[in-house]
Amino acid sequence: MTGLPLREPTFLILAALAAEPQHGYAVLEDVRRISEDRVQLQAGTLYGILERLRIDGLIELDREEVVASRLRRYYRLTTPGLDLLSAETDRLHRNAAAADRRLRLARRNDEAARPAVRSH
């Protein structure tokens, strides 16, 4: 099974699939939206990650359908995939909270170290 931390594309793919089962192109678009256009996966990269997640038991095939003579596979999170996404989300929240506390302290220290401005 994949361990923590997750690479950002993997995290975003799992997040996309947490909402509902989706086919590959919908996952690509959802990842782009979730990341506010910062992460734009190529199809080959996406399908490689999806295959690894499937082998690891984190996602599974939900259904297949033919659309415009092309096979469309829908994937969904499994319980282990949901658990991993939840654990990674918790880890990221804890890290962000720790960084926020440190930043507030650094800003207070920076302000205290600045020389006082005298008015004339």
C-alpha positions in Angstrom: 0.0 0.0 0.0 1.1 3.5 -0.7 2.4 5.3 2.4 2.4 8.9 3.5 3.2 11.5 2.3 1.4 11.3 -1.0 2.7 13.1 -4.1 0.5 16.0 -5.0 -1.0 14.5 -8.2 -1.9 11.2 -6.3 -3.5 13.2 -3.5 -5.5 15.3 -6.0 -6.6 12.2 -7.9 -7.8 10.6 -4.7 -9.6 13.8 -3.8 -11.3 13.9 -7.1 -12.5 10.4 -6.8 -13.7 11.0 -3.2 -16.6 13.1 -4.6 -18.0 10.4 -6.9 -16.8 7.7 -9.4 -15.3 9.4 -12.4 -13.8 8.4 -15.8 -10.2 9.5 -16.7 -11.0 12.7 -18.5 -13.3 13.9 -15.7 -10.5 13.1 -13.2 -8.1 15.2 -15.3 -10.5 18.1 -15.3 -11.4 17.8 -11.6 -7.7 17.7 -10.6 -7.2 20.9 -12.6 -10.1 22.6 -10.9 -9.2 21.4 -7.4 -5.6 22.7 -7.9 -6.8 25.9 -9.3 -5.0 25.1 -12.6 -1.6 24.5 -10.9 -1.7 20.8 -11.7 -2.5 19.8 -15.2 -1.9 16.1 -15.7 -1.2 14.4 -19.0 -3.3 11.4 -19.9 -0.3 9.0 -19.7 0.6 10.2 -16.3 -3.0 10.0 -15.0 -3.5 6.4 -16.3 -0.1 5.3 -14.8 -1.2 6.7 -11.4 -4.7 5.2 -11.7 -3.2 1.8 -12.5 -0.8 2.0 -9.5 -3.7 3.0 -7.2 -5.8 0.1 -8.5 -3.0 -2.4 -7.9 -2.5 -1.0 -4.4 -6.2 -1.5 -3.7 -6.9 2.2 -3.2 -9.3 2.6 -6.1 -11.3 0.1 -8.1 -13.2 -0.1 -11.4 -16.7 1.1 -10.8 -18.1 0.5 -14.3 -17.4 0.7 -18.0 -19.5 2.2 -20.7 -19.1 2.9 -24.4 -19.4 6.5 -25.4 -18.9 7.5 -29.1 -17.4 4.1 -29.8 -14.8 4.5 -27.0 -14.6 2.6 -23.8 -14.9 4.8 -20.8 -13.8 3.4 -17.4 -15.1 4.8 -14.2 -13.0 4.5 -11.0 -14.0 4.9 -7.4 -12.2 5.0 -4.1 -12.1 1.9 -2.0 -12.3 2.0 1.8 -8.4 1.8 2.1 -8.2 4.7 -0.5 -10.7 6.8 1.6 -8.7 6.0 4.7 -5.4 7.0 3.1 -6.9 10.2 1.7 -8.2 11.0 5.2 -4.9 10.3 6.9 -3.0 12.5 4.3 -5.5 15.3 4.7 -5.1 15.2 8.5 -1.3 15.2 8.1 -1.4 18.2 5.8 -3.7 20.0 8.2 -1.3 19.4 11.1 1.6 20.6 9.1 -0.2 23.7 7.9 -1.3 24.5 11.5 2.3 24.1 12.7 3.6 26.3 9.9 1.0 28.9 10.7 2.0 29.0 14.4 5.6 29.4 13.4 4.8 32.1 11.0 2.8 34.1 13.6 5.7 33.8 16.0 8.3 34.8 13.4 6.2 37.9 12.5 5.9 38.9 16.2 9.7 38.4 16.6 10.3 40.4 13.4 8.1 43.3 14.6 9.7 43.3 18.1 13.2 43.4 16.5 12.5 46.4 14.3 13.8 49.7 15.6 11.1 52.0 16.9 10.4 54.9 14.6 10.6 58.3 16.4 8.3 61.1 15.5 9.6 64.6 15.4 
